Amino acid sequence: MDIIVNGQPKTLTTTSVSYADIVILAGCPFRPYYSITYRRGATENREGILAYGQTVEVVAGMVFNLAYTGDAG
């Protein structure tokens, strides 16, 4: 299934992704300091925020945007 991560097409072989999966797909070093939003999701979860430690069910064409928010500590 094809999704978009930060404007780049990516192919998944699973039906859900985690926060860590999106960070890795974006080509970023894994840290809990990213803001990840998504849209064009499944009917029951069309858009939202994927927080550290969470997973979300994916559908073809789903769009994820990842932004580095920095280390607050």
HELIX and SHEET records of a PDB file:
HELIX    1   1 TYR A   19  LEU A   25  1                                   7    
HELIX    2   2 THR A   43  ASN A   45  5                                   3    
SHEET    1   A 5 GLN A   8  THR A  11  0                                        
SHEET    2   A 5 ASP A   2  VAL A   5 -1                                        
SHEET    3   A 5 VAL A  63  TYR A  68  1                                        
SHEET    4   A 5 TYR A  34  ARG A  39 -1                                        
SHEET    5   A 5 GLY A  48  LEU A  50 -1                                        
SHEET    1   B 2 SER A  16  SER A  18  0                                        
SHEET    2   B 2 THR A  55  GLU A  57 -1                                        
END                                                                             
